[in-house]
Amino acid sequence: AQKVTQAQTEISVVEKEDVTLDCVYETRDTTYYLFWYKQPPSGELVFLIRRNSFDEQNEISGRYSWNFQKSTSSFNFTITASQVVDSAVYFCALIATGTASKLTFGTGTRLQVTL
Amino acid sequence: DTGVSQDPRHKITKRGQNVTFRCDPISEHNRLYWYRQTLGQGPEFLTYFQNEAQLEKSRLLSDRFSAERPKGSFSTLEIQRTEQGDSAMYLCASSLLAGGGLETQYFGPGTRLLVL
């Protein structure tokens, strides 16, 4: 069985602060994929990034960066110089091969960015 | 806008009534997924289609739930004899499975159901 844990239920930061959202996953499969989605108040899940288990290279996209470490089964997400528009619930998710592309989501981290 | 669309966006119904939701995937996407999200939780997989074939159903999907994708394009999710526990956001996602590798699922805005 697959499991994704996002221990941080809610984080509040002041604009321009950096913030890291933690994600820890469990799977017995050696091939799997990890995702981050953003859910703004409108409700729609917005795809941010995906990573496969063979690619541990960290990635940066603008103010967003992701740190994938298989040794600790973690796939953390950092927002640099946060902005009010970053306020949303962020979900980490996992697909293990052989699970018919079913996403297993964590419970999400609500990020509140204030002025 | 060529993203995933869902209708209605909100639905309020009385316990015992039947409801039907519609999802229109991104054009040419051959896979379509349904998820359910309750308050404070992440989405949970319900079922998925590849073209018109329903390939997997979660045990969360009781006999009161049925989903169809008759022509491999839009899909409907029907809940019969609704219960208060059915109150949730129902999310639809679509993806294009082409060749090897894993596809990315793109989500619609969801249908929020409230059963009174």
Interface residues (C-beta under 8 A of the other chain):
Chain A: V4 Y33 F35 Y37 S42 G43 E44 L45 V46 F47 R50 N52 F91 A93 I95 T97 A100 S101 K102 L103 T104 F105 G106 T107 G108
Chain B: R31 Y33 Y35 G40 Q41 G42 P43 E44 F45 Y48 L55 E56 S58 M89 L91 A93 S95 L97 L102 E103 T104 Q105 Y106 F107 G108 P109 G110 R112
